[in-house]
């Protein structure tokens, strides 16, 4: 639950009282154009930025006072994340897995990560030989393979080709079946209809509308979420 969350950088207020709730096991989209406040909100929820004011709880844990506990149950993948290029995909996943488990559990987690990435034929090649889409698939699997209670994924498929984007979206949807709740941010308003159960439309640091894609399209008599957004922010 996020209530009246704000973030200021000096005199500039990037997030201006954002409020929304996310149901356990759903894919929730924070949708808006570049500069709307999506990434700043995501970074606050992932504990990377301090909250200026407002409150947020993640599975009953307070974002401000129980930061360490929250970090144990969430995963955050920024838009511009990278992997260690001199490692193979497998070794990279092994490196990450050892932060969460040891012994045979490492191998099990890595096997799950490989299945999520769909990179079995290239998993033993160095990351430096991967395309952008392959690298993003590896990073998404890294973020999800330890089955966090909440995964926060920023600009999920930005810059990806159609095939890679489709795989990443399918991976995200499938992961909720294993008990992970997911928040994604995107400026691609047509894409989110494919993966999100509910959306919060954000503009100029504020949530302007919220609901399921179907509810929003019906409310605004729109063919797609992009059209919904335009109508919702129009005077």
C-alpha positions as CSV (number, residue, x, y, z in Angstrom):
1,X,0.0,0.0,0.0
2,X,1.4,3.4,-1.1
3,X,-0.2,6.5,0.3
4,X,0.7,10.1,-0.4
5,X,4.2,9.3,-1.4
6,X,6.4,12.2,-2.3
7,X,10.0,12.8,-3.3
8,X,11.8,16.1,-3.6
9,X,15.2,16.9,-5.0
10,X,15.9,20.3,-3.5
11,X,13.1,22.5,-4.7
12,X,12.0,20.1,-7.5
13,X,9.2,17.7,-6.5
14,X,9.4,14.6,-8.7
15,X,6.7,12.6,-7.0
16,X,3.7,14.5,-5.7
17,X,1.5,12.4,-3.4
18,X,1.3,9.1,-5.2
19,X,-1.3,6.6,-3.8
20,X,-2.0,3.1,-5.0
21,X,-2.3,-0.5,-3.8
22,X,-1.1,-3.7,-5.3
23,X,-2.8,-7.1,-4.7
24,X,-0.7,-10.1,-3.9
25,X,0.1,-12.2,-7.0
26,X,-0.8,-9.6,-9.6
27,X,1.2,-7.7,-12.2
28,X,0.6,-4.1,-11.5
29,X,1.7,-1.4,-14.0
30,X,2.9,2.1,-13.2
31,X,2.4,3.7,-16.6
32,X,3.3,7.1,-18.0
33,X,5.6,9.1,-20.2
34,X,9.3,9.6,-19.5
35,X,9.7,12.1,-16.7
36,X,6.3,11.3,-15.1
37,X,7.8,10.1,-11.8
38,X,7.7,6.3,-12.5
39,X,11.3,5.5,-11.9
40,X,11.6,7.7,-8.8
41,X,8.6,5.9,-7.3
42,X,10.1,2.5,-8.1
43,X,13.4,3.5,-6.6
44,X,11.7,4.6,-3.4
45,X,9.8,1.3,-3.2
46,X,13.0,-0.6,-3.8
47,X,14.7,1.3,-0.9
48,X,17.3,3.0,-3.1
49,X,15.8,6.5,-2.5
50,X,14.7,7.9,0.7
51,X,11.0,8.9,0.9
52,X,10.4,12.7,1.4
53,X,6.9,12.2,2.9
54,X,4.1,9.8,2.8
55,X,3.9,6.1,3.7
56,X,4.3,2.7,2.1
57,X,4.1,-0.9,3.4
58,X,5.2,-4.0,1.5
59,X,3.7,-7.2,2.9
60,X,3.0,-5.4,6.1
61,X,6.5,-4.0,6.5
62,X,7.1,-0.3,6.7
63,X,9.2,1.1,3.9
64,X,10.9,3.7,6.2
65,X,11.4,1.8,9.5
66,X,11.8,-1.8,8.2
67,X,14.0,-1.2,5.2
68,X,16.4,-4.1,5.9
69,X,13.5,-6.6,6.2
70,X,12.0,-5.3,2.9
71,X,15.3,-5.8,1.1
72,X,15.2,-9.5,1.9
73,X,11.9,-10.1,0.1
74,X,12.1,-7.8,-3.0
75,X,14.0,-7.7,-6.2
76,X,14.7,-4.6,-8.3
77,X,15.7,-4.4,-11.9
78,X,16.5,-1.0,-13.2
79,X,16.1,-0.1,-16.9
80,X,19.8,0.3,-17.5
81,X,21.0,-2.7,-15.5
82,X,24.0,-4.7,-16.7
83,X,25.6,-8.0,-16.2
84,X,29.3,-9.0,-15.8
85,X,30.4,-9.2,-19.4
86,X,33.4,-11.5,-18.8
87,X,31.3,-14.2,-17.1
88,X,29.2,-16.7,-19.0
89,X,25.4,-16.5,-18.4
90,X,25.6,-19.6,-16.2
91,X,28.4,-18.2,-14.1
92,X,26.6,-14.9,-13.7
93,X,23.5,-16.6,-12.4
94,X,25.6,-18.8,-10.1
95,X,27.3,-15.6,-8.7
96,X,23.9,-14.1,-7.9
97,X,22.4,-17.3,-6.6
98,X,25.2,-17.6,-3.9
99,X,23.8,-14.5,-2.3
100,X,20.6,-16.3,-1.5
101,X,21.5,-20.0,-0.9
102,X,24.4,-22.5,-1.0
103,X,25.2,-26.1,-1.8
104,X,22.7,-27.9,-4.0
105,X,20.2,-25.1,-3.7
106,X,22.5,-22.9,-5.8
107,X,22.3,-25.4,-8.7
108,X,18.5,-25.6,-8.4
109,X,18.1,-21.8,-8.4
110,X,20.4,-21.5,-11.4
111,X,18.5,-24.2,-13.3
112,X,15.3,-22.3,-12.6
113,X,17.0,-19.0,-13.8
114,X,18.1,-20.7,-17.0
115,X,14.6,-22.0,-17.7
116,X,13.3,-18.4,-17.2
117,X,15.8,-16.9,-19.5
118,X,15.3,-19.4,-22.4
119,X,19.1,-19.1,-23.1
120,X,20.0,-22.8,-22.7
121,X,21.8,-22.8,-26.1
122,X,23.9,-19.8,-25.2
123,X,24.0,-19.9,-21.4
124,X,27.7,-21.0,-21.4
125,X,28.8,-18.2,-23.7
126,X,30.1,-15.0,-22.3
127,X,27.6,-12.2,-21.6
128,X,29.7,-9.9,-23.8
129,X,28.6,-11.9,-26.8
130,X,24.9,-11.5,-26.0
131,X,22.5,-9.2,-27.8
132,X,20.7,-6.5,-25.9
133,X,17.6,-8.8,-25.8
134,X,19.5,-11.8,-24.6
135,X,21.1,-9.7,-21.8
136,X,17.8,-8.4,-20.7
137,X,16.3,-11.9,-20.6
138,X,19.3,-13.0,-18.4
139,X,18.7,-10.0,-16.1
140,X,15.0,-10.6,-15.8
141,X,15.7,-14.2,-14.9
142,X,18.3,-13.0,-12.3
143,X,15.6,-10.8,-10.8
144,X,13.0,-13.5,-10.6
145,X,14.9,-16.8,-10.0
146,X,15.1,-16.6,-6.2
147,X,11.3,-16.1,-6.2
148,X,11.1,-12.8,-4.4
149,X,7.7,-11.9,-2.8
150,X,7.8,-8.6,-4.8
151,X,9.7,-7.9,-8.0
152,X,10.0,-4.3,-9.1
153,X,10.9,-4.1,-12.8
154,X,11.6,-0.7,-14.4
155,X,10.9,-0.2,-18.2
156,X,10.7,-4.0,-18.6
157,X,11.2,-4.3,-22.4
158,X,12.7,-1.0,-23.3
159,X,14.7,-1.2,-26.6
160,X,14.0,-4.9,-27.1
161,X,13.1,-6.6,-30.4
162,X,9.6,-8.1,-30.7
163,X,10.7,-11.7,-30.0
164,X,12.8,-10.8,-26.9
165,X,10.0,-8.5,-25.6
166,X,7.4,-11.2,-26.0
167,X,9.6,-13.7,-24.1
168,X,10.2,-11.3,-21.2
169,X,6.5,-10.5,-20.9
170,X,5.6,-14.2,-20.9
171,X,8.3,-14.8,-18.2
172,X,6.8,-12.1,-16.0
173,X,3.3,-13.5,-16.3
174,X,4.4,-17.1,-15.6
175,X,6.4,-16.0,-12.5
176,X,3.3,-14.8,-10.7
177,X,2.1,-18.4,-10.7
178,X,5.1,-19.2,-8.4
179,X,3.9,-16.6,-5.9
180,X,5.7,-13.4,-6.9
181,X,3.9,-10.1,-7.0
182,X,5.2,-7.8,-9.7
183,X,5.3,-4.0,-10.3
184,X,6.4,-2.9,-13.7
185,X,6.9,0.6,-15.0
186,X,6.6,1.4,-18.7
187,X,6.1,4.3,-21.1
188,X,4.9,1.7,-23.6
189,X,1.2,2.0,-23.0
190,X,0.2,-0.5,-25.6
191,X,2.4,-3.2,-24.2
192,X,1.0,-3.1,-20.7
193,X,-2.4,-4.3,-21.7
194,X,-0.7,-7.7,-22.5
195,X,0.7,-8.3,-19.0
196,X,-0.8,-6.1,-16.3
197,X,-3.8,-7.0,-14.2
198,X,-4.2,-3.4,-13.1
199,X,-2.6,0.0,-13.9
200,X,-1.9,3.3,-12.3
201,X,-1.5,6.1,-14.9
202,X,1.0,8.7,-13.7
203,X,1.6,12.1,-15.1
204,X,3.6,15.0,-13.6
205,X,4.3,13.0,-10.4
206,X,0.7,12.2,-9.7
207,X,-1.6,9.2,-10.3
208,X,-4.4,10.4,-12.5
209,X,-6.3,7.1,-13.0
210,X,-6.2,3.5,-11.8
211,X,-8.0,0.3,-12.7
212,X,-7.8,-2.8,-14.9
213,X,-7.1,-2.2,-18.7
214,X,-10.6,-3.3,-19.5
215,X,-12.2,-1.0,-16.8
216,X,-10.1,2.0,-18.0
217,X,-10.9,1.5,-21.7
218,X,-14.6,1.1,-20.9
219,X,-14.6,4.2,-18.6
220,X,-13.0,6.4,-21.3
221,X,-14.6,4.7,-24.3
222,X,-11.1,4.1,-25.7
223,X,-9.6,1.4,-27.9
224,X,-6.3,1.2,-26.0
225,X,-4.5,2.4,-22.9
226,X,-2.6,5.1,-24.8
227,X,-5.9,6.6,-25.8
228,X,-7.1,6.3,-22.1
229,X,-4.0,8.2,-20.9
230,X,-4.5,11.1,-23.4
231,X,-8.1,11.4,-22.4
232,X,-7.3,11.2,-18.6
233,X,-4.8,14.0,-18.7
234,X,-6.6,16.3,-21.1
235,X,-8.1,19.4,-19.5
